[in-house]
Amino acid sequence: MYVDTGAMYRAMTLKVIKHKISLDQERLISKIAEETNIRLESGDSTLKVFLDNQDVTQAIRSQLVTDAVSAVSAVKKVRDVMVREQQRMGKKGGIVLEGRDIGTVVFPDADLKIFMIANVKERARRRQKDLVDQGIEVTIDDLIKNINERDRKDSKREISPLQKADDAVVLDTSDMTITEQVKFIVNKAKEIIEKNDNSD
């Protein structure tokens, strides 16, 4: 099972925006976090995101959500609710999670941790391509600024900051194709599986 935990936080952020709740109203954000249902469903080649039974897969990728997601994600109750749900999904194993605190907070004892990085210009280029596919035009310079600011906020927050786990494998994807990235990760996973099989 594949879980994009960032999509869960984006869905929560979308709800905050829809309810017109100010980002500094932590008490209200905490209250609706407990009342929100976020569900992920794997399709043939996509991950669908449902917020209170409504498909918000496209809506959570808007710039409005992107600009607010770090603030909503920093609310302790939001993180408590999301981490609890992520741990529930991964309780039986056989799960792949993507997110900024997976290896340090959600599953610190995970069998394999990959800390993926890329230079900011390449990250901005990839983000721009995603937005163009949605009919949204944003300049590379604006995206670089947004990415740097989000990284700064996520790295400095008190609760579950963005950081590399000590035992994580660093993968710089700046000059790698998707196929090359997948091959690298799959090979690392195979190494661990074979090692565990041999130790039994």
C-alpha positions as CSV (number, residue, x, y, z in Angstrom):
1,M,0.0,0.0,0.0
2,Y,1.3,3.5,-0.9
3,V,0.4,6.5,1.3
4,D,1.2,10.1,0.3
5,T,1.0,11.6,3.8
6,G,1.5,15.1,2.3
7,A,-1.9,14.7,0.5
8,M,-3.5,14.0,3.9
9,Y,-2.2,17.3,5.3
10,R,-3.2,19.1,2.1
11,A,-6.7,17.7,2.4
12,M,-6.9,19.0,6.0
13,T,-5.6,22.4,4.8
14,L,-8.3,22.5,2.1
15,K,-11.0,22.0,4.8
16,V,-9.5,24.8,6.8
17,I,-9.7,27.1,3.8
18,K,-13.2,26.0,2.9
19,H,-14.4,26.8,6.4
20,K,-12.7,30.2,6.1
21,I,-10.7,29.6,9.3
22,S,-7.7,31.9,9.9
23,L,-4.4,30.1,10.0
24,D,-3.7,31.5,13.5
25,Q,-6.9,30.0,15.0
26,E,-5.3,26.8,16.2
27,R,-8.2,25.9,18.5
28,L,-10.7,25.9,15.7
29,I,-8.3,24.0,13.4
30,S,-7.7,21.4,16.1
31,K,-11.5,21.0,16.6
32,I,-12.2,20.3,12.9
33,A,-9.2,18.0,12.7
34,E,-10.9,15.5,15.0
35,E,-14.1,15.7,13.0
36,T,-12.5,15.2,9.5
37,N,-12.4,12.1,7.5
38,I,-9.6,11.7,5.0
39,R,-9.4,8.6,2.9
40,L,-6.8,7.5,0.3
41,E,-7.6,5.1,-2.5
42,S,-5.1,3.6,-4.9
43,G,-6.2,3.5,-8.5
44,D,-4.5,2.0,-11.5
45,S,-1.8,4.6,-11.6
46,T,-3.1,7.4,-9.3
47,L,-3.8,8.0,-5.7
48,K,-7.2,9.4,-5.1
49,V,-7.8,11.6,-2.0
50,F,-11.2,11.9,-0.4
51,L,-12.1,14.6,2.1
52,D,-15.3,13.8,4.0
53,N,-16.2,11.5,1.1
54,Q,-15.6,14.1,-1.6
55,D,-12.9,13.6,-4.2
56,V,-10.4,16.4,-3.7
57,T,-7.4,14.8,-5.6
58,Q,-7.0,17.9,-7.8
59,A,-8.2,20.6,-5.4
60,I,-5.5,19.9,-2.8
61,R,-2.8,20.7,-5.4
62,S,-3.9,24.3,-5.8
63,Q,-1.4,27.1,-4.9
64,L,-3.8,28.3,-2.2
65,V,-3.4,25.0,-0.4
66,T,0.3,24.9,-1.0
67,D,0.7,28.4,0.6
68,A,-1.2,27.3,3.7
69,V,-0.2,23.7,4.3
70,S,2.9,24.4,6.4
71,A,0.9,26.4,8.9
72,V,-1.9,23.8,9.2
73,S,0.6,21.0,9.4
74,A,2.4,22.7,12.3
75,V,-0.8,22.5,14.5
76,K,-0.1,19.8,17.1
77,K,-3.6,18.3,17.0
78,V,-3.5,18.0,13.2
79,R,-0.3,16.1,13.4
80,D,-1.5,13.9,16.2
81,V,-4.6,12.9,14.2
82,M,-2.6,12.3,11.0
83,V,0.2,10.4,12.6
84,R,-2.4,8.2,14.5
85,E,-4.1,7.4,11.2
86,Q,-0.8,6.7,9.3
87,Q,0.4,4.4,12.1
88,R,-3.0,2.6,12.0
89,M,-2.6,2.0,8.2
90,G,0.9,0.7,8.6
91,K,0.3,-1.5,11.7
92,K,0.4,-4.7,9.7
93,G,3.4,-3.7,7.6
94,G,3.7,-4.0,3.8
95,I,3.3,-0.2,3.4
96,V,5.2,2.6,1.7
97,L,4.7,6.1,3.1
98,E,5.9,9.4,1.7
99,G,6.2,12.4,3.9
100,R,8.4,14.8,5.8
101,D,8.4,13.1,9.2
102,I,7.9,9.4,8.3
103,G,11.4,8.1,9.3
104,T,11.7,10.3,12.4
105,V,8.2,10.4,13.9
106,V,5.6,8.1,12.2
107,F,7.8,5.0,11.7
108,P,11.2,5.5,13.4
109,D,11.8,1.7,13.2
110,A,10.9,1.4,9.5
111,D,12.9,-1.3,7.7
112,L,14.0,1.2,5.0
113,K,14.1,4.9,5.1
114,I,14.9,6.9,1.9
115,F,15.6,10.7,2.3
116,M,15.0,12.1,-1.1
117,I,16.5,15.4,-2.1
118,A,16.9,17.5,-5.3
119,N,18.3,20.9,-6.0
120,V,15.7,23.6,-5.6
121,K,15.7,24.6,-9.3
122,E,14.8,21.1,-10.4
123,R,12.1,20.8,-7.7
124,A,10.6,24.0,-9.0
125,R,10.7,22.8,-12.6
126,R,8.9,19.6,-11.6
127,R,6.3,21.5,-9.6
128,Q,5.8,23.9,-12.5
129,K,5.1,20.9,-14.8
130,D,2.5,19.6,-12.4
131,L,0.8,22.9,-12.3
132,V,0.9,23.4,-16.1
133,D,-0.9,20.0,-16.4
134,Q,-3.6,21.5,-14.2
135,G,-3.8,24.7,-16.3
136,I,-2.0,26.8,-13.7
137,E,0.9,29.1,-14.7
138,V,3.5,30.1,-12.1
139,T,7.0,31.3,-12.8
140,I,10.1,29.3,-11.8
141,D,11.3,32.2,-9.6
142,D,8.1,32.3,-7.6
143,L,8.1,28.5,-7.2
144,I,11.7,28.5,-6.0
145,K,10.8,31.2,-3.4
146,N,7.7,29.2,-2.3
147,I,9.7,25.9,-2.0
148,N,12.5,27.6,0.0
149,E,10.0,29.2,2.4
150,R,8.1,26.0,2.9
151,D,11.3,24.1,3.6
152,R,12.3,26.7,6.1
153,K,9.0,26.6,7.9
154,D,8.9,22.8,8.0
155,S,12.5,22.5,9.2
156,K,12.0,25.1,12.0
157,R,8.6,24.0,13.4
158,E,8.6,22.6,16.9
159,I,6.4,19.6,16.2
160,S,7.7,16.9,13.8
161,P,10.2,19.1,11.9
162,L,11.5,18.1,8.5
163,Q,14.8,16.3,9.1
164,K,16.8,13.3,8.0
165,A,16.7,10.2,10.2
166,D,20.2,9.1,11.2
167,D,19.8,5.8,9.5
168,A,18.1,7.1,6.3
169,V,19.7,6.5,2.9
170,V,20.1,9.9,1.0
171,L,19.0,9.8,-2.6
172,D,19.7,12.9,-4.7
173,T,17.2,12.8,-7.5
174,S,18.3,16.0,-9.2
175,D,19.7,14.3,-12.3
176,M,17.8,11.0,-12.1
177,T,14.8,9.9,-14.1
178,I,11.8,8.4,-12.4
179,T,12.8,4.9,-13.6
180,E,16.3,5.4,-12.1
181,Q,14.9,6.5,-8.8
182,V,12.5,3.6,-8.6
183,K,15.3,1.1,-9.5
184,F,17.5,2.5,-6.7
185,I,14.8,2.2,-4.1
186,V,13.6,-1.2,-5.2
187,N,17.2,-2.5,-5.1
188,K,17.6,-1.2,-1.5
189,A,14.4,-2.8,-0.5
190,K,15.5,-6.1,-2.1
191,E,18.8,-6.0,-0.2
192,I,16.9,-5.7,3.1
193,I,14.4,-8.4,2.2
194,E,17.2,-10.8,1.3
195,K,19.2,-10.0,4.4
196,N,16.1,-10.7,6.6
197,D,15.4,-13.9,4.8
198,N,19.0,-15.1,5.3
199,S,18.9,-14.3,9.0
200,D,15.8,-16.4,9.6
